[in-house]
Amino acid sequence: MTSIARKNPLRRETSAKLLVGNQKIALIVLLVVTIISLIMWVRPTLTSILTICFVFYALTVGQKFLLHFVSAKNPLPDIPPLSVNDPDLPTYTLLIPLFREANMVESLVRSLDNIQYPNDKRQGLLLLEDDDVATRFAVEQLDLPDWIDVVVVPDVKPKGKPKALNMGLAEATGTYCVIYDAEDRPDPDQLLKAAAAFRAYPDEVACVQARLYFWNDDSSWVTRFYWTEYVIHFEWVLRGLAKLGLIPPLGGTSNHFRTEALRNIAYAPDQLPKGAEGVGGWDPWNVTEDAELAGALALSGYRIEMIDSVTREEATANLHIADMQRRRWLKGYLQTGLVYTRQPIKTARQMGFFRWFSYILLTLGTPISLWLNPIMWGLTITYFITRSPFIESLFPPPLFYFGVLLMVAGNLLLFYQLVGACLHRGGFGTVKYLFLTPIWWAFTSWSAYVVLWQLPRESVWNKTPHGHDLHKDQAIETKQQLELESKEEQTGVNTTPAKQKQTDLDAV
Amino acid sequence: MATLVSGLPSPAIVKRNKNNDPVIRWISAFSALVSVLAFVYFSNKGVTLEYKDAISHLDIARRVIEGPTQGLAQLGGVWLPLPHLLAIPLIWINGLYYSGLAGSIISMLAYVATIVLIYKITQSLTNNKLASIVAAAVFALNPNVLYMQSTPMTELLLFACMAGMVYGVQQWAITNEHKYLLGAAVAGLAGTATRYEAWVFLFVMIVIVAVIGRRKNYVRTHIEGLTLAFFLVGAVGIAGWLLWNVLIFGDAFYFLIGDYAKPSLWVGAGEAAVGNVLVAFLTYYYAVIENLWSVIALLMLVGLVTMAVKEKLAPKVLPILSMTIMFPFFVVALQQGQRPLHVMQITNDLYNVRFGLLMILPAAVAIGYLVALASQNKAMTVAASTLVLFVVTTITFVSIVTGDDIVTLREPIAMKQNVNTAITQETSQYLASHYKEGTILMESFGNDTIMFDAQIPLRNNVYEGSYRLWEPALQDPAGHDIQWIVMRHDGQFEPDRVFTSLSNKPALNSYSVAFKNEGYVIYERRSS
């Protein structure tokens, strides 16, 4: 398996610094040139900037819809899960980082126990922060199954999930490993499906990603939009990227890895925080370490595939917490994009130009488009109110039509995708909330601007609190269990009458 | 593909097969061939631009890219924009503009799409390929359809969008796959950006979606979500059009009540159908008969009634039956004076008789359904198909050869033969032979063909859509570099804005009369 990793890949870099020397110089030069141009040739400069913006929009919207089209045309391969009795099942490590989640521990352990896999072939590692007394206490109160162990993560800066994962990786004994968050409820046969996928795919596939859904889509208008975005991201964006052989920025959880591949691409110990080195599979400074890891795998010649399995998560129902979470995601994407543009030519050459470009378009492009959107809408509204000849003069006819086409078609397509996402996964009650789409889009841009404002500051671990919709989680667990039993019955394994189970399912 | 790892057997990766019907390829190829042949035939007869509206559609598309105030605002606020937007990529080529092909191509592509969709709708309904081919042929070989698809008019695009809506909703009703419902909504979006009839049809389809949801015993939230999703995507074009009217004309309902949009511009006070439901009904009935021929109309009626009864209004049938809503819609529109339509049997003339052609869509599917009913016996199916195809082909052959039985062509030809057209043509000919250069001040409304027939570039025309140029030029033409003034005076016609603004005004002192006939007067600026 080691033969897959490139012999001399570029040294993988961390996000300990947001910008490095050449990036700082390039940014300053760009800024100075723009200011001078604006002073000397204001209209041509603004027209040029608008042209660049429109080309950027065309690329991002184009990429989004190419991925949608590819996903819609190519259903996920149907790989049957391995049997739980398969004597050749590989060993599996489950990494579960926890922070301030004492309230989640009990339901988490119950959910982990629900996963089908032989106990002697799975290893569960609860990654607890040294200073998180409450969660540690909650874990100590539980009678943990034999296959679950605890790893205490030293209280060393930077705090965060990637550092915990690195500590966990150092202890991992499984051939494969997977990350689950405290609120995750994976399909019970997910490990068996992932193991089957690893067996079906060649060694260069180092990671398979399951789809994430929110179970509490109907809790508030915020969870409804989160739910819709997740459908788009996991059903179309990531699937499309994987299908085209590009780089899907991984979701935070339910990504299954060949453990050896993670070790192959690990940071050198001197790049990691002292006293908490572990094995550096993840960038401790990156707040979307999953997205960065996808790039690192690609840099070393590995591929990522999607599997037809679902993990249910809990979306935050509170707008303020949602704002914090989005800031983390956007900052992480920005960090990731900047890391992989430090040596753009070498990186592009090593990843493959299109893979690198689409990856950068997604990571850097997401926050940039959110910064640009309010400016473009502002410009449009200002023009229609004032009919300003100055604004008119900035748009030569070809640029004007290009812009109009992008505005109309782009917004239509994005809206169509939102509606499609609702129907795709049965979110019928969410459709009426789509009237709030402009507010949601404004909110996402707001978060992006806050990120821009806070960029120079040191990152803190904006851990998203969970557990407010645990009653729904209970229902999901029961439903999953019933579905599984129903499936077993079809294959003649179980004896509970199917009719009774269907009644129970309907009740759930 | 899957490989073996560590010597373990690799689980199979199952890929789903796609179901491609080879008949669709043949139908597409055949209809494309018929489309081209029909265009060549009507083009050789010089009748593809007989409708004045055909030229107006071309002009609107052309003015977006050429004119003193070129730009998207030239799309205006009365006619819906999609046909013009689709024509823009070709309209800049003079040969395609003056031949009308830039607009006809849209109709021709829509013709092919509609035929394929009718085949698919009937196939989903009957599961009988021969019957579906017959249905497609009923539409494809209708002489009025063949003529209209050769013109830059907007009817064929409307047909394609309506067929798309019906197909999408029908497929969703059969398969429960939401992608079809969304596809139908996109077709609705395109239709509502093409012709106003599609607005009515979209709202009918929204109701149909809700009814189908109810028939499937979906819960209220489910029905509400589906209906709203269909509405949100389908009606976004309507919302966009209202917004466009606000932004450009300052009134969301300009397209309804604006100076160039009022129904009173077309519907005379003494219209026979206005206020009389029976006459309105008969008018539309005759329009349908004229377009479809009696035998096809009769078969349509039998087919639709049989379908409704035999299929017990099943979800897959409801979208098809919903197409018949256009009949009562037109009856009401005529009775209310919202639409003008004349037929020989009522008013002894023809005007907008093509409105009756809309019923060809349900007619085609209904006849295909009737043919499929004979499918218990293969010989009967073949016999029924042969009979229908024989009738349809005979109608087409007779109509095309005699030339006189294509009612949608008879109408504009008859209009051209009246004295007013001769006056307009005389005016165009004068300009064609005397105009050399300079800007022409002329209202476009009512004079649509003059610039086109004279082949004068639209960039040299200041008209009512010339933003910030039109009103000042009407006040002081010489001060705004107007070289020629063309006005429709109060002789044979209703006078136009140029006449009412400038006639007998000192602003004309710098101009002398260069041409005058019963309808028009042309002024040329005196050389200083």
Interface residues (C-beta under 8 A of the other chain):
Chain A: A72 P75 P77 D78 I79 P80 L82 D88 A196 F198 R199 A200 Y201 P202 D203 F384 P397 F400 Y401 V404 V408 L412 F415 Y416 V419 G420 C422 L423 H424 G426 G427 F428 G429 T430 V431 K432 L434
Chain B: A2 T3 V5 L8 S10 P11 A12 I13 V14 K15 R16 Q70 G71 L72 H178 K179 L181 L182 V186 L189 T221 H222 E224 G225 L226 L228 A229 L232 V233 V236 G240 L247
